[in-house]
Amino acid sequence: KGATTPQHPAFALCDDLCLLALQLIELLDNRLARLKKQFLEELLHGFPEMKQKKNVLYFDDLLVQAQNALLSGGGEKLAQILRGKYQAVLVDEFQDTDPLQFAILQSIFLSNKTKSDNAVFYIGDPKQAIYSFRGADIFAYLRASKDINRKYSMKENWRSESALVNAINVLFATPSRPFVYEEIEYNRIQAAKGGQVEKLHFEDEENCALQWWFLPGADDNKPLGVTDARDLIIRAVIAEISRLLELSRGKKVCIGDRPLQENDIAVLVRKNAEAITFQKELTKVGIPSVLLSAESVFISEEAEELKRFLLGVIYCENEGYLTAALAASFFGLTAEDLAGCLENDARLANWRTRFQQYHDLWRLHGFLTMFYVFLDEEHVRERIMTFAGGERKLTNYLHLAQELHLAQKQENLNFPEIIRWLDDMRSRADMAADEEQLRLETDKNCVKIVTIHKSKGLEYPVVFCPFGWEKGRKNNDAMPLFFHDEKNNWQLTADLGSTMIAANREQYAREILAENCRLLYVALTRAKNRCYFVWGKIKNTADSAVAYLFHQRSLFSGGNWESLTNEEMLGHLARFTDQAPADIQLKKIGEVPSIQARSKKEEVENLGFREFKGSIDYSWKIASFTYFTSTHKPHQEDEMWENED
């Protein structure tokens, strides 16, 4: 400061170099964007041709072919046949449609060419559209809604207590545009007068249906870190579950005439990792719980990869089956490696020879022998263990191998039959997953821990929503950016780096915010009697659904989110609680007391046992190879050979 800036030609050259570097980066980005565009265009044209040559169809291809048939010369005749066959059509869960599905329905029943007398009902709730990761497109629903003149709404709730219905009305009817887009409205509903919801009641306290917990920031009003907030919330939730169950033992909290039980309680989370953490902490204090997100090993990714491998071994002369098998994670081949195999006859022949050897080994010595030799020869164990979640993947492969071995041995299956058996088991497992979830929900006396996505359509007497402030998908700088273009009738669009990328990122952020608002709505409306909802002064939550809904005045007025004090935030929330003080209780999360592990009061029958007075011949036994190797001592073997010498 106060000194003369040094002058030298090198400084000017450095400035020129920085400018040239920026220009080079821009040129490279533009070149990369053009290459991506070219790749996508070639993929859109070349991939269908490739599938046609290979005689392969995917599920989406069925939809595409159906639309193409309806748009062809005989399309109207096909639509007429379908209209004649189906006089009335009800399309359920329509909020999860996509543009292609609606275009097909439109071609059949809403065609401008022919007036249809068919009764067609599109049934859906846009507030519960939460499956964009599966391809559902809320904007397709909104476009369809504009094309349909007659609309009917259900204004009665048959699931929940009236106090909880009123509380939800306050939360979502008070904010402006609660679901971000004005096309998705919230209309107040009321509890059905003829509903027979058993009420939750306490002996020594009032039952406020919505328990709104606030987690204050530090003493200096700094927000809590996400990890610290999550840990404190988990402890607070478990302490409250423990308290409720302790009250129920003395029949001080009941649903109708019966005490509250563990299986009346559900904890809704965003991620499976959070579910696992909750279960571990509940186990520590003796509260039984069950995860409703677990899947059968037969519907895992590993089952699909194992099937591809088996098809490659069985039909190793078929190039399609062989290359599909090589794409499995067993081999660790990249797309470039696979392309190289297809272009190099010698390399492909080498793989075909190896697969033929596995084929022969399976035929002569059985599946399990072949599979273990394959694991060793191809170093599969070592490779899989380098992947994220590798231990789980390897465990799944070995589990599936054991099941296949038993099936082949017990049912004497040949090659095609074992593939059919695997397909059958995968189909059964998919159905059994839903059946198992229903069984767990009705039979097991456990606290349920379930993801919000899996909870949709279900109901629980008491619900905890500890992480409604989380944001899920991140608004990162990934390219290409996929968003829905408002200026182009909300069409799904890929931005590869245009001059509008900044504005398009804002639109993408709005889409994420809107979906998070819908996820929060789904979570809060799963409860029948009481819902616990947690919020607080937590870092990096300014763009969360909760901040958007309950602090709009501060956010929209240009206020600094980080500067809000605990008391100012509580003042914003009071705007809601004051509308329904009998139905919404707002309280701070303070120091969480230590939780004592619960002891079981059930009487345990004192069982006896008979004394065995027989004799056992130990001169022979059936034992595994592992048993012999585990009891083997190398030095004894050395001594034996030395004595023989």
Wavefront OBJ file of the C-alpha trace (Angstrom):
o trace
v 0.000 0.000 0.000
v 1.360 3.394 -0.961
v 4.094 1.822 -3.083
v 4.571 2.070 -6.834
v 3.318 -0.898 -8.852
v 6.309 -2.602 -10.477
v 6.421 -2.421 -14.253
v 7.849 -5.108 -16.480
v 6.984 -6.538 -19.924
v 6.600 -9.979 -18.325
v 3.496 -8.812 -16.456
v 1.823 -7.755 -19.687
v 2.733 -11.095 -21.249
v 1.157 -12.908 -18.270
v -2.047 -10.927 -18.782
v -2.036 -11.895 -22.463
v -1.431 -15.525 -21.524
v -4.398 -15.548 -19.116
v -6.631 -14.032 -21.783
v -5.531 -16.607 -24.350
v -6.085 -19.409 -21.824
v -9.664 -18.248 -21.258
v -10.251 -18.101 -25.009
v -8.808 -21.594 -25.409
v -11.074 -22.949 -22.656
v -14.079 -21.402 -24.405
v -13.057 -22.976 -27.730
v -12.566 -26.386 -26.104
v -15.933 -26.149 -24.332
v -17.653 -25.300 -27.616
v -15.905 -28.180 -29.367
v -16.910 -30.586 -26.598
v -20.511 -29.366 -26.768
v -20.601 -29.995 -30.539
v -19.194 -33.498 -30.039
v -21.845 -34.270 -27.412
v -24.574 -32.990 -29.714
v -23.226 -35.101 -32.569
v -23.048 -38.150 -30.301
v -26.663 -37.728 -29.140
v -27.908 -37.260 -32.707
v -26.082 -40.365 -33.911
v -27.330 -42.307 -30.897
v -30.951 -41.347 -31.579
v -30.655 -42.559 -35.168
v -28.204 -45.411 -34.813
v -29.415 -47.103 -31.640
v -32.869 -48.082 -33.011
v -31.218 -49.496 -36.129
v -28.767 -51.481 -34.019
v -31.604 -52.932 -31.903
v -33.528 -53.840 -35.023
v -30.525 -55.689 -36.466
v -30.037 -57.545 -33.182
v -33.788 -58.266 -32.935
v -33.890 -56.688 -29.457
v -36.721 -54.746 -27.776
v -36.733 -52.772 -24.534
v -39.829 -51.823 -22.553
v -39.699 -48.239 -23.845
v -39.596 -49.608 -27.397
v -43.071 -51.062 -26.864
v -44.368 -47.567 -26.133
v -42.552 -46.109 -29.137
v -43.895 -48.820 -31.428
v -47.417 -48.324 -30.078
v -47.216 -44.619 -30.858
v -45.753 -45.272 -34.310
v -48.581 -47.702 -35.057
v -51.169 -45.104 -34.030
v -49.521 -42.455 -36.219
v -49.261 -44.747 -39.258
v -51.782 -45.103 -42.058
v -53.752 -47.718 -40.155
v -53.487 -45.869 -36.868
v -57.056 -44.614 -36.777
v -58.346 -48.135 -37.435
v -56.272 -49.412 -34.499
v -57.572 -46.606 -32.274
v -61.136 -47.442 -33.312
v -60.638 -51.105 -32.348
v -59.252 -50.109 -28.944
v -62.106 -47.667 -28.325
v -64.567 -50.410 -29.172
v -62.893 -52.854 -26.815
v -62.570 -50.466 -23.857
v -65.730 -48.435 -23.335
v -64.471 -46.987 -20.063
v -60.847 -46.323 -19.151
v -59.387 -45.288 -15.807
v -55.733 -44.213 -15.871
v -54.506 -44.315 -12.275
v -51.455 -42.488 -10.847
v -51.602 -40.181 -13.832
v -49.334 -37.628 -12.137
v -46.503 -40.077 -12.930
v -47.136 -40.131 -16.683
v -44.680 -39.003 -19.346
v -45.171 -37.278 -22.728
v -45.057 -40.532 -24.701
v -47.655 -42.320 -22.579
v -50.049 -39.383 -22.756
v -49.539 -39.039 -26.521
v -50.645 -42.675 -26.935
v -53.754 -42.171 -24.803
v -54.487 -38.942 -26.638
v -54.228 -40.649 -30.041
v -56.749 -43.273 -28.968
v -59.306 -41.334 -26.943
v -58.776 -37.609 -27.584
v -58.153 -37.661 -31.329
v -59.429 -34.687 -33.322
v -60.282 -37.009 -36.216
v -62.972 -38.986 -34.433
v -65.230 -37.946 -31.583
v -64.974 -40.544 -28.856
v -67.907 -41.473 -26.619
v -65.689 -43.497 -24.305
v -65.517 -42.556 -20.643
v -61.891 -41.765 -19.846
v -60.785 -40.759 -16.357
v -57.264 -39.552 -15.654
v -56.763 -40.004 -11.926
v -53.840 -38.334 -10.242
v -52.634 -35.859 -7.666
v -49.865 -33.559 -8.944
v -48.921 -32.768 -5.349
v -47.696 -36.370 -5.070
v -45.592 -36.488 -8.245
v -42.268 -37.635 -6.749
v -40.895 -40.170 -9.235
v -38.978 -38.036 -11.730
v -35.961 -40.314 -11.246
v -38.025 -43.085 -12.870
v -38.935 -40.951 -15.866
v -42.205 -39.481 -14.574
v -42.773 -35.976 -15.947
v -45.001 -33.631 -13.934
v -45.019 -31.188 -16.855
v -46.613 -33.825 -19.088
v -49.406 -34.059 -16.499
v -49.818 -30.273 -16.439
v -49.995 -30.091 -20.255
v -52.568 -32.867 -20.268
v -54.580 -31.096 -17.595
v -54.971 -28.076 -19.887
v -56.440 -30.290 -22.637
v -59.140 -31.778 -20.409
v -62.228 -29.683 -19.720
v -64.037 -31.546 -16.960
v -62.172 -31.725 -13.666
v -63.252 -33.162 -10.355
v -61.556 -32.896 -6.984
v -61.808 -35.019 -3.866
v -62.290 -32.686 -0.923
v -62.638 -35.191 1.893
v -59.930 -37.046 3.764
v -60.945 -40.492 5.057
v -57.540 -41.372 6.472
v -56.595 -38.873 9.165
v -57.976 -37.261 12.282
v -59.643 -33.903 11.653
v -57.025 -32.069 13.752
v -54.231 -33.356 11.536
v -56.168 -32.509 8.367
v -56.591 -28.970 9.680
v -52.876 -28.689 10.492
v -51.877 -29.773 6.977
v -54.307 -27.213 5.551
v -52.536 -24.480 7.505
v -49.062 -25.553 6.370
v -49.843 -25.699 2.652
v -52.711 -23.228 2.167
v -50.915 -20.325 3.878
v -47.802 -19.953 1.661
v -47.970 -18.425 -1.792
v -47.495 -21.052 -4.528
v -46.771 -23.867 -2.066
v -45.647 -26.171 -4.888
v -43.660 -23.469 -6.739
v -45.675 -23.661 -9.968
v -49.043 -21.903 -9.915
v -50.589 -24.744 -11.947
v -50.283 -27.014 -8.888
v -52.697 -25.599 -6.355
v -53.483 -26.550 -2.801
v -57.198 -26.611 -2.038
v -58.243 -26.993 1.571
v -59.797 -30.334 2.417
v -61.787 -31.575 5.370
v -61.960 -34.786 7.326
v -64.797 -37.010 6.126
v -67.765 -36.795 8.479
v -68.488 -40.481 8.083
v -64.877 -41.458 8.650
v -64.090 -43.917 11.403
v -60.504 -43.035 12.277
v -59.637 -44.263 15.755
v -58.324 -41.318 17.744
v -54.995 -41.078 19.513
v -55.373 -39.871 23.102
v -53.107 -39.314 26.090
v -53.992 -39.648 29.732
v -51.919 -36.734 31.026
v -51.363 -34.423 28.045
v -53.192 -32.787 25.183
v -52.867 -34.398 21.786
v -51.720 -31.763 19.304
v -51.829 -33.605 16.006
v -48.825 -31.835 14.455
v -45.720 -31.652 16.611
v -43.453 -29.035 15.049
v -39.956 -29.249 16.473
v -37.515 -26.384 16.013
v -33.769 -26.937 16.285
v -32.170 -23.594 17.228
v -28.759 -22.521 16.033
v -25.807 -21.882 18.303
v -25.868 -19.207 21.000
v -24.500 -16.664 18.532
v -27.293 -17.588 16.070
v -24.907 -19.361 13.738
v -26.579 -22.275 11.929
v -25.780 -25.818 12.983
v -23.747 -27.999 10.669
v -25.768 -30.615 8.787
v -24.008 -33.554 10.477
v -24.468 -32.116 13.977
v -28.109 -31.310 13.251
v -28.778 -34.788 11.902
v -27.210 -36.488 14.936
v -29.158 -34.340 17.395
v -32.425 -34.905 15.533
v -31.925 -38.678 15.487
v -31.366 -38.706 19.255
v -34.427 -36.515 19.837
v -36.654 -38.719 17.671
v -35.508 -41.905 19.398
v -36.019 -40.312 22.816
v -39.593 -39.412 21.880
v -40.326 -42.885 20.486
v -38.990 -44.359 23.726
v -41.168 -41.986 25.752
v -44.308 -42.864 23.789
v -43.716 -46.588 24.177
v -43.069 -46.196 27.891
v -46.368 -44.330 28.242
v -48.134 -47.056 26.290
v -46.958 -49.672 28.779
v -49.057 -47.970 31.408
v -51.869 -47.456 28.885
v -51.330 -43.702 29.105
v -51.336 -43.296 25.322
v -53.845 -45.267 23.254
v -55.343 -45.472 19.804
v -59.003 -46.097 20.431
v -59.132 -48.638 23.250
v -55.725 -50.233 22.728
v -52.276 -49.036 23.817
v -49.979 -47.540 21.201
v -47.613 -50.192 19.835
v -44.278 -50.187 18.025
v -45.863 -50.999 14.670
v -48.031 -47.866 14.918
v -44.914 -45.721 14.499
v -43.072 -44.909 11.262
v -39.922 -42.883 10.640
v -39.755 -41.474 7.100
v -36.318 -40.714 5.648
v -34.871 -39.597 2.332
v -31.984 -42.064 2.049
v -31.378 -45.724 2.835
v -28.226 -44.747 4.758
v -30.370 -42.694 7.141
v -32.715 -45.636 7.593
v -29.811 -47.902 8.556
v -28.521 -45.320 11.054
v -31.946 -45.040 12.665
v -32.246 -48.800 12.972
v -28.837 -49.089 14.641
v -29.689 -46.393 17.176
v -33.106 -47.901 17.933
v -31.500 -51.295 18.460
v -29.102 -49.788 21.010
v -32.020 -48.766 23.242
v -33.938 -52.007 22.781
v -36.631 -50.749 20.404
v -37.362 -53.276 17.619
v -37.511 -51.830 14.117
v -37.761 -52.998 10.542
v -36.445 -51.479 7.319
v -39.039 -51.457 4.569
v -36.542 -50.607 1.857
v -34.691 -53.921 1.699
v -34.981 -55.870 -1.552
v -34.582 -59.499 -2.461
v -31.210 -60.486 -3.880
v -33.090 -61.732 -6.968
v -34.131 -58.193 -7.925
v -30.682 -56.741 -7.356
v -28.377 -55.427 -10.061
v -26.120 -58.414 -9.385
v -28.917 -60.839 -10.351
v -29.289 -59.093 -13.708
v -25.533 -59.217 -14.317
v -25.317 -62.875 -13.324
v -28.090 -63.710 -15.777
v -26.179 -61.973 -18.580
v -23.067 -63.933 -17.655
v -24.968 -67.242 -17.658
v -26.456 -66.506 -21.082
v -22.964 -65.715 -22.358
v -21.648 -69.045 -21.051
v -24.592 -71.066 -22.360
v -24.726 -69.388 -25.786
v -21.065 -68.390 -26.160
v -21.269 -68.644 -29.968
v -23.855 -65.837 -29.982
v -22.021 -62.521 -30.251
v -24.872 -60.566 -28.646
v -24.999 -62.747 -25.528
v -21.211 -62.837 -25.313
v -20.719 -59.061 -25.461
v -23.616 -58.490 -23.035
v -21.860 -60.817 -20.584
v -18.566 -58.981 -21.041
v -20.304 -55.700 -20.146
v -20.953 -57.021 -16.630
v -18.821 -55.673 -13.798
v -17.177 -59.119 -13.442
v -14.693 -58.174 -16.147
v -14.152 -54.463 -15.528
v -14.160 -53.672 -19.245
v -14.835 -50.124 -20.399
v -17.021 -49.200 -23.375
v -13.804 -48.627 -25.320
v -12.576 -52.115 -24.394
v -15.837 -53.683 -25.581
v -15.747 -51.747 -28.829
v -12.178 -52.955 -29.335
v -13.306 -56.571 -28.863
v -16.039 -56.195 -31.454
v -13.589 -54.707 -33.952
v -10.847 -57.273 -33.299
v -11.778 -60.806 -34.338
v -8.819 -62.345 -32.504
v -9.716 -60.734 -29.168
v -13.355 -61.725 -29.516
v -12.339 -65.284 -30.436
v -10.166 -65.425 -27.328
v -13.118 -64.490 -25.132
v -15.332 -66.981 -26.950
v -12.782 -69.744 -26.231
v -12.687 -68.858 -22.539
v -16.478 -68.854 -22.313
v -16.583 -72.207 -24.134
v -14.267 -73.594 -21.445
v -16.637 -72.356 -18.741
v -19.516 -73.892 -20.707
v -17.792 -77.287 -20.775
v -16.813 -77.057 -17.118
v -20.420 -76.330 -16.145
v -21.710 -79.220 -18.252
v -19.220 -81.715 -16.796
v -18.891 -80.612 -13.167
v -21.899 -78.450 -12.386
v -22.590 -74.765 -12.045
v -20.920 -74.046 -8.704
v -17.579 -75.574 -9.714
v -17.611 -73.571 -12.922
v -18.508 -70.351 -11.115
v -15.745 -70.627 -8.510
v -13.173 -71.437 -11.200
v -14.428 -68.414 -13.139
v -14.032 -66.166 -10.065
v -10.427 -67.313 -9.657
v -9.394 -67.324 -13.322
v -10.777 -63.848 -14.032
v -9.746 -62.370 -10.636
v -13.342 -61.301 -10.076
v -13.181 -61.073 -6.279
v -10.264 -58.651 -6.327
v -11.887 -56.517 -9.016
v -15.315 -56.325 -7.366
v -13.817 -55.361 -4.006
v -12.350 -52.204 -5.576
v -15.858 -50.922 -6.390
v -17.943 -48.748 -4.092
v -20.108 -51.206 -2.159
v -17.955 -54.037 -3.487
v -18.352 -56.212 -0.408
v -22.149 -56.156 -0.767
v -21.933 -56.863 -4.514
v -19.644 -59.857 -3.984
v -21.871 -61.188 -1.205
v -24.877 -60.953 -3.520
v -23.047 -62.813 -6.309
v -22.047 -65.637 -3.944
v -25.553 -65.809 -2.472
v -27.075 -66.076 -5.955
v -24.533 -68.721 -6.938
v -25.508 -70.871 -3.952
v -29.203 -70.537 -4.813
v -28.568 -71.507 -8.443
v -26.461 -74.473 -7.370
v -29.195 -75.771 -5.057
v -31.862 -75.298 -7.718
v -29.859 -77.152 -10.356
v -29.072 -79.972 -7.944
v -32.572 -80.382 -6.520
v -34.534 -79.935 -9.749
v -31.959 -81.355 -12.194
v -32.188 -78.283 -14.434
v -30.564 -78.072 -17.862
v -29.121 -74.857 -19.296
v -32.336 -73.226 -20.611
v -34.275 -74.367 -17.541
v -31.881 -72.680 -15.127
v -32.355 -69.363 -16.959
v -36.132 -69.798 -16.748
v -35.775 -70.647 -13.049
v -33.794 -67.450 -12.449
v -36.356 -65.368 -14.364
v -39.148 -66.963 -12.350
v -37.394 -66.249 -9.050
v -36.824 -62.624 -10.042
v -40.482 -62.249 -10.965
v -41.620 -63.824 -7.706
v -39.200 -61.697 -5.694
v -40.592 -58.524 -7.233
v -44.117 -59.485 -6.155
v -42.930 -60.871 -2.826
v -41.273 -57.547 -1.996
v -44.696 -55.874 -1.891
v -46.235 -58.835 -0.063
v -43.388 -58.843 2.459
v -43.845 -55.127 3.058
v -47.548 -55.638 3.758
v -46.756 -58.581 6.031
v -44.212 -56.582 7.987
v -46.622 -53.693 8.341
v -49.397 -55.823 9.781
v -47.704 -58.680 11.626
v -44.414 -57.487 13.068
v -44.506 -55.365 16.194
v -41.657 -53.121 15.077
v -41.115 -49.443 14.426
v -41.086 -48.997 10.647
v -38.266 -47.120 8.963
v -39.129 -46.354 5.372
v -38.087 -43.964 2.619
v -40.573 -41.277 1.614
v -40.736 -42.670 -1.925
v -41.662 -46.120 -0.621
v -44.208 -44.709 1.845
v -46.366 -43.112 -0.857
v -49.866 -44.571 -0.768
v -49.375 -45.974 2.747
v -50.508 -44.682 6.132
v -49.250 -44.906 9.700
v -50.836 -43.755 12.990
v -47.739 -41.862 14.186
v -45.182 -40.479 11.727
v -41.804 -38.834 12.276
v -40.430 -36.629 9.461
v -36.958 -35.749 10.729
v -35.270 -34.702 7.491
v -37.881 -32.775 5.509
v -35.318 -29.981 5.150
v -32.984 -32.074 3.002
v -32.720 -31.289 -0.686
v -31.929 -34.604 -2.393
v -30.601 -33.919 -5.892
v -27.998 -31.172 -6.053
v -27.962 -28.279 -8.476
v -24.417 -29.036 -9.604
v -22.493 -28.052 -12.699
v -22.930 -31.384 -14.477
v -23.190 -31.263 -18.245
v -25.368 -31.689 -20.135
v -28.009 -29.972 -18.031
v -31.474 -31.514 -18.391
v -34.378 -29.186 -17.625
v -37.902 -28.411 -18.829
v -38.056 -25.368 -21.097
v -40.933 -23.080 -20.142
v -40.638 -21.223 -23.459
v -41.056 -24.474 -25.392
v -44.195 -25.863 -23.727
v -42.147 -27.401 -20.895
v -40.366 -29.848 -23.182
v -37.477 -31.782 -21.632
v -34.345 -30.094 -22.966
v -30.609 -30.749 -22.790
v -28.340 -27.707 -22.525
v -24.816 -28.614 -23.640
v -23.346 -25.234 -22.725
v -25.441 -22.573 -24.428
v -25.360 -18.854 -23.664
v -28.551 -19.434 -21.630
v -26.933 -21.976 -19.311
v -27.160 -19.712 -16.231
v -30.897 -19.092 -16.693
v -31.492 -22.760 -17.429
v -29.696 -23.732 -14.227
v -32.124 -21.515 -12.343
v -35.025 -23.361 -13.981
v -33.445 -26.683 -13.021
v -33.113 -25.438 -9.431
v -36.824 -24.521 -9.441
v -37.704 -28.032 -10.582
v -35.690 -29.526 -7.716
v -37.314 -27.160 -5.212
v -40.790 -28.007 -6.519
v -40.160 -31.743 -6.235
v -38.823 -31.308 -2.703
v -42.043 -29.480 -1.781
v -44.036 -32.405 -3.145
v -41.875 -34.894 -1.237
v -42.489 -32.953 1.966
v -46.238 -33.003 1.294
v -46.215 -36.770 0.746
v -44.274 -37.318 3.972
v -46.499 -35.133 6.148
v -49.706 -36.663 4.793
v -48.802 -40.273 5.651
v -49.937 -39.818 9.273
v -53.360 -40.816 10.587
v -53.171 -39.432 14.132
v -49.963 -37.552 14.888
v -47.034 -36.230 12.856
v -43.666 -34.979 14.110
v -41.999 -32.493 11.789
v -38.460 -31.174 12.402
v -36.972 -27.905 11.211
v -34.309 -25.505 12.452
v -31.447 -23.159 11.780
v -29.272 -25.526 9.761
v -26.507 -24.773 7.285
v -27.119 -24.895 3.533
v -30.916 -25.047 3.803
v -31.830 -21.646 2.336
v -32.989 -23.363 -0.873
v -34.813 -26.202 0.901
v -38.540 -26.810 0.591
v -39.089 -25.945 4.265
v -37.336 -22.574 3.963
v -39.342 -21.815 0.815
v -42.684 -22.675 2.403
v -42.336 -21.156 5.853
v -39.970 -18.208 5.411
v -41.187 -16.767 2.120
v -41.445 -13.196 3.404
v -37.773 -13.149 4.319
v -36.564 -14.943 1.185
v -38.706 -12.966 -1.273
v -37.896 -9.588 0.293
v -34.209 -10.103 -0.411
v -33.303 -10.782 3.197
v -30.134 -12.611 4.137
v -31.094 -16.128 5.172
v -27.939 -16.684 7.190
v -28.556 -13.537 9.248
v -31.961 -14.670 10.547
v -31.906 -15.191 14.297
v -33.572 -18.094 16.077
v -36.289 -15.772 17.355
v -36.958 -14.345 13.891
v -37.348 -17.850 12.478
v -39.693 -18.813 15.316
v -41.666 -15.654 14.585
v -42.142 -16.786 10.985
v -43.381 -20.173 12.163
v -45.792 -18.563 14.630
v -47.641 -17.185 11.599
v -48.718 -20.778 10.991
v -49.130 -22.118 14.515
v -51.309 -19.169 15.558
v -53.902 -20.242 12.983
v -54.431 -23.624 14.683
v -53.032 -23.553 18.245
v -55.068 -26.606 19.246
v -53.746 -28.654 16.335
v -50.111 -27.498 15.963
v -47.604 -27.401 18.801
v -44.282 -25.638 18.211
v -41.413 -26.331 20.586
v -37.640 -26.120 20.621
v -35.450 -29.189 20.708
v -33.374 -28.757 23.832
v -30.916 -31.025 25.546
v -31.830 -34.625 24.689
v -31.863 -36.811 27.816
v -29.960 -40.071 27.852
v -32.146 -43.024 26.958
v -32.184 -46.176 29.024
v -32.393 -49.431 27.106
v -35.895 -50.814 27.395
v -36.357 -54.004 29.386
v -38.934 -56.538 28.320
v -41.735 -57.079 30.799
v -43.057 -60.193 29.156
v -42.948 -63.272 31.361
v -40.407 -65.769 30.090
v -41.395 -69.396 30.498
v -38.806 -71.338 32.516
v -38.045 -74.246 30.205
v -36.317 -77.471 31.191
v -34.490 -80.081 29.146
v -34.149 -83.848 29.233
v -30.822 -85.482 30.012
v -29.250 -87.491 27.184
v -28.044 -90.890 28.454
v -27.186 -92.579 25.167
v -23.782 -92.985 23.552
v -22.413 -91.414 20.365
v -19.989 -93.205 18.078
v -17.299 -90.593 17.316
v -15.308 -92.954 15.100
v -16.949 -91.473 12.003
v -18.526 -88.185 11.022
v -19.588 -86.128 8.015
v -17.517 -82.934 7.877
v -16.731 -80.204 5.388
v -13.383 -79.575 3.765
v -13.265 -76.281 5.697
v -13.470 -78.230 8.969
v -10.422 -80.322 8.106
v -8.354 -77.369 6.898
v -9.262 -75.304 9.957
v -8.033 -78.035 12.327
v -4.927 -78.832 10.284
v -1.535 -77.839 11.766
v 1.305 -77.570 9.227
v 4.104 -78.533 11.659
v 2.405 -81.876 12.337
v 2.517 -82.693 8.640
v 6.220 -81.796 8.502
v 6.954 -84.067 11.465
v 5.082 -86.929 9.813
v 7.211 -86.700 6.650
v 10.393 -86.396 8.722
v 9.521 -89.563 10.677
v 8.846 -91.407 7.440
v 12.290 -90.490 6.170
l 1 2 3 4 5 6 7 8 9 10 11 12 13 14 15 16 17 18 19 20 21 22 23 24 25 26 27 28 29 30 31 32 33 34 35 36 37 38 39 40 41 42 43 44 45 46 47 48 49 50 51 52 53 54 55 56 57 58 59 60 61 62 63 64 65 66 67 68 69 70 71 72 73 74 75 76 77 78 79 80 81 82 83 84 85 86 87 88 89 90 91 92 93 94 95 96 97 98 99 100 101 102 103 104 105 106 107 108 109 110 111 112 113 114 115 116 117 118 119 120 121 122 123 124 125 126 127 128 129 130 131 132 133 134 135 136 137 138 139 140 141 142 143 144 145 146 147 148 149 150 151 152 153 154 155 156 157 158 159 160 161 162 163 164 165 166 167 168 169 170 171 172 173 174 175 176 177 178 179 180 181 182 183 184 185 186 187 188 189 190 191 192 193 194 195 196 197 198 199 200 201 202 203 204 205 206 207 208 209 210 211 212 213 214 215 216 217 218 219 220 221 222 223 224 225 226 227 228 229 230 231 232 233 234 235 236 237 238 239 240 241 242 243 244 245 246 247 248 249 250 251 252 253 254 255 256 257 258 259 260 261 262 263 264 265 266 267 268 269 270 271 272 273 274 275 276 277 278 279 280 281 282 283 284 285 286 287 288 289 290 291 292 293 294 295 296 297 298 299 300 301 302 303 304 305 306 307 308 309 310 311 312 313 314 315 316 317 318 319 320 321 322 323 324 325 326 327 328 329 330 331 332 333 334 335 336 337 338 339 340 341 342 343 344 345 346 347 348 349 350 351 352 353 354 355 356 357 358 359 360 361 362 363 364 365 366 367 368 369 370 371 372 373 374 375 376 377 378 379 380 381 382 383 384 385 386 387 388 389 390 391 392 393 394 395 396 397 398 399 400 401 402 403 404 405 406 407 408 409 410 411 412 413 414 415 416 417 418 419 420 421 422 423 424 425 426 427 428 429 430 431 432 433 434 435 436 437 438 439 440 441 442 443 444 445 446 447 448 449 450 451 452 453 454 455 456 457 458 459 460 461 462 463 464 465 466 467 468 469 470 471 472 473 474 475 476 477 478 479 480 481 482 483 484 485 486 487 488 489 490 491 492 493 494 495 496 497 498 499 500 501 502 503 504 505 506 507 508 509 510 511 512 513 514 515 516 517 518 519 520 521 522 523 524 525 526 527 528 529 530 531 532 533 534 535 536 537 538 539 540 541 542 543 544 545 546 547 548 549 550 551 552 553 554 555 556 557 558 559 560 561 562 563 564 565 566 567 568 569 570 571 572 573 574 575 576 577 578 579 580 581 582 583 584 585 586 587 588 589 590 591 592 593 594 595 596 597 598 599 600 601 602 603 604 605 606 607 608 609 610 611 612 613 614 615 616 617 618 619 620 621 622 623 624 625 626 627 628 629 630 631 632 633 634 635 636 637 638 639 640 641 642 643 644 645
